[in-house]
Amino acid sequence: MNRAVLEAQLAELPIAQYVFFQTPELEFSPRIRAVCEQECPRYGKSWACPPAVGSTEDCQKRCLEYPDGLLIATLAEVADISDMTQTLATRPAHEEITHQAAALLKAQGLEVLGLSSDSCALCRRCTYPDAPCRHPERMFPCVESHGIVVTALAEKYGIEYQYGGNIVTWFSLLLYREKAD
């Protein structure tokens, strides 16, 4: 990977902050996954969410098969941050930036496991559990579905995420490795 080239390309994207890290630095917690099970209406309804992504242990093992990662954060401003409809309406822009950053890594010959901000929203209705995912190459499971405490990584590297006011911070993780021959 040519990191200088990659960083120049990342600077062209509307990414607020990013950091490279090694995956053993990721903090995994079953409590994060429990939030999915107890509070998320997408639990059991999407290939990007539990239980479809596998157990927390399976997710951790999968993530650690990629030695390196890139954390990206994007920002969006809304009129009323307490209005979930407004907040979620800013997510597609973040997802597109995540796909662009993943494409930059892939263009450098890397294999990428992308984890993003929420349950997949590519299809109006997910095929889970009746049929395979229609877009596995574009679907990024949610970071929390893997039990990752993304704020711990952000704090470790000084990535700001509580701006106050009506600023929404979105995170994605792009885990990568050299392609196997």
C-alpha positions as CSV (number, residue, x, y, z in Angstrom):
1,M,0.0,0.0,0.0
2,N,1.3,3.4,-0.9
3,R,0.1,5.3,2.2
4,A,1.1,8.8,0.9
5,V,-1.0,8.3,-2.2
6,L,-3.9,7.0,-0.2
7,E,-3.8,9.9,2.2
8,A,-3.7,12.4,-0.7
9,Q,-6.8,10.6,-2.1
10,L,-8.6,10.6,1.3
11,A,-7.9,14.3,1.6
12,E,-10.1,14.8,-1.5
13,L,-13.1,13.2,0.3
14,P,-15.3,15.0,2.8
15,I,-13.9,13.1,5.7
16,A,-13.7,15.1,9.0
17,Q,-11.1,12.9,10.6
18,Y,-9.5,9.5,10.0
19,V,-6.8,7.3,11.6
20,F,-5.0,4.2,10.6
21,F,-4.8,1.5,13.3
22,Q,-4.0,-2.2,13.8
23,T,-7.0,-4.4,14.5
24,P,-5.7,-5.8,17.8
25,E,-6.4,-2.3,19.1
26,L,-10.2,-2.8,18.6
27,E,-12.2,-3.2,21.7
28,F,-15.0,-5.8,21.5
29,S,-17.8,-6.0,24.0
30,P,-20.9,-8.2,24.2
31,R,-22.8,-5.3,25.7
32,I,-22.6,-3.4,22.4
33,R,-24.1,-6.3,20.6
34,A,-26.8,-6.6,23.3
35,V,-28.0,-3.1,22.3
36,C,-28.7,-4.5,18.8
37,E,-30.7,-7.4,20.3
38,Q,-32.6,-5.3,22.8
39,E,-33.2,-2.0,21.1
40,C,-32.7,-2.1,17.4
41,P,-35.8,-2.7,15.2
42,R,-33.5,-4.2,12.5
43,Y,-32.3,-7.1,14.7
44,G,-33.1,-10.4,12.8
45,K,-34.2,-8.5,9.7
46,S,-31.0,-7.8,7.8
47,W,-27.9,-9.5,6.5
48,A,-26.0,-6.6,8.0
49,C,-27.2,-7.2,11.5
50,P,-27.3,-9.9,14.1
51,P,-27.9,-12.8,14.1
52,A,-27.0,-12.9,10.3
53,V,-23.5,-11.6,10.9
54,G,-22.6,-14.4,13.2
55,S,-21.8,-14.5,16.9
56,T,-19.8,-11.8,18.6
57,E,-16.9,-14.3,18.7
58,D,-17.2,-15.0,15.0
59,C,-17.3,-11.3,14.2
60,Q,-14.2,-10.7,16.4
61,K,-12.3,-13.5,14.7
62,R,-13.3,-12.3,11.2
63,C,-12.2,-8.7,12.1
64,L,-8.8,-9.9,13.4
65,E,-8.1,-11.7,10.2
66,Y,-7.5,-8.2,8.8
67,P,-4.3,-6.8,10.4
68,D,-4.9,-3.2,9.7
69,G,-7.8,-0.7,9.6
70,L,-8.9,2.8,8.8
71,L,-11.4,4.6,11.0
72,I,-13.2,7.4,9.2
73,A,-15.6,10.0,10.6
74,T,-17.9,12.3,8.7
75,L,-20.0,15.1,10.0
76,A,-23.5,16.3,9.1
77,E,-25.5,19.2,10.4
78,V,-29.2,18.9,11.0
79,A,-31.8,21.4,12.2
80,D,-32.8,19.3,15.2
81,I,-30.5,16.4,16.3
82,S,-33.3,14.9,18.4
83,D,-35.3,14.3,15.3
84,M,-34.2,10.8,14.3
85,T,-35.7,11.2,10.8
86,Q,-33.5,14.2,10.1
87,T,-30.4,12.5,11.6
88,L,-30.9,9.3,9.6
89,A,-31.4,11.3,6.4
90,T,-27.7,12.3,6.6
91,R,-26.5,8.7,6.7
92,P,-26.6,8.0,2.9
93,A,-23.9,10.6,2.3
94,H,-21.7,9.0,4.9
95,E,-22.2,5.5,3.4
96,E,-21.2,6.8,-0.1
97,I,-18.0,8.3,1.4
98,T,-17.3,4.9,3.1
99,H,-17.7,3.2,-0.3
100,Q,-15.4,5.7,-1.9
101,A,-12.7,5.2,0.8
102,A,-13.1,1.4,0.5
103,A,-12.6,1.7,-3.3
104,L,-9.4,3.6,-2.7
105,L,-8.1,0.8,-0.5
106,K,-9.2,-1.8,-3.1
107,A,-7.5,0.1,-5.9
108,Q,-4.2,-0.4,-4.0
109,G,-4.7,-4.1,-4.2
110,L,-6.1,-4.6,-0.7
111,E,-8.9,-6.8,0.4
112,V,-11.4,-4.8,2.5
113,L,-13.9,-5.7,5.2
114,G,-16.1,-2.6,5.6
115,L,-18.2,-2.0,8.7
116,S,-20.3,1.1,8.8
117,S,-22.8,3.2,10.7
118,D,-26.1,1.4,10.8
119,S,-28.0,-1.5,9.3
120,C,-27.7,-1.8,5.6
121,A,-30.3,0.3,3.7
122,L,-29.4,-0.6,0.1
123,C,-32.7,-2.5,-0.5
124,R,-36.2,-1.4,0.3
125,R,-36.7,-4.9,1.9
126,C,-33.8,-7.2,2.8
127,T,-33.9,-10.8,1.6
128,Y,-32.8,-12.0,5.1
129,P,-33.4,-14.8,6.0
130,D,-35.2,-16.2,2.9
131,A,-32.6,-15.6,0.2
132,P,-29.0,-14.5,-0.1
133,C,-28.1,-10.8,0.0
134,R,-28.7,-9.1,-3.3
135,H,-25.6,-6.8,-3.0
136,P,-23.0,-8.5,-0.8
137,E,-20.2,-6.4,-2.5
138,R,-21.9,-3.2,-1.4
139,M,-23.4,-4.2,1.9
140,F,-21.4,-3.1,5.0
141,P,-22.5,-4.6,8.3
142,C,-22.9,-2.2,11.1
143,V,-19.9,-1.6,13.5
144,E,-22.0,-2.3,16.5
145,S,-23.3,-5.6,15.1
146,H,-19.7,-6.9,15.5
147,G,-19.6,-5.8,19.1
148,I,-16.9,-3.1,18.4
149,V,-16.7,-0.1,20.8
150,V,-15.8,2.4,18.1
151,T,-15.8,5.3,20.5
152,A,-12.9,3.7,22.4
153,L,-10.8,3.7,19.3
154,A,-11.8,7.2,18.5
155,E,-10.9,8.4,22.0
156,K,-7.5,6.6,21.8
157,Y,-6.6,8.5,18.7
158,G,-8.2,11.9,19.7
159,I,-11.0,11.6,17.1
160,E,-13.7,14.1,18.2
161,Y,-17.2,12.8,18.0
162,Q,-19.2,15.0,20.4
163,Y,-19.5,18.4,18.8
164,G,-22.7,19.4,20.5
165,G,-25.4,21.4,18.9
166,N,-26.9,19.7,15.9
167,I,-23.8,18.0,14.5
168,V,-24.1,14.3,13.7
169,T,-20.9,12.2,13.7
170,W,-20.9,9.0,11.6
171,F,-18.1,6.4,11.9
172,S,-17.0,3.6,9.6
173,L,-14.2,1.0,9.9
174,L,-12.4,-0.3,6.8
175,L,-10.3,-3.3,7.8
176,Y,-7.8,-4.4,5.2
177,R,-5.2,-6.9,4.3
178,E,-3.1,-7.9,1.3
179,K,-5.1,-10.0,-1.2
180,A,-4.4,-13.7,-0.9
181,D,-2.8,-15.2,-4.1
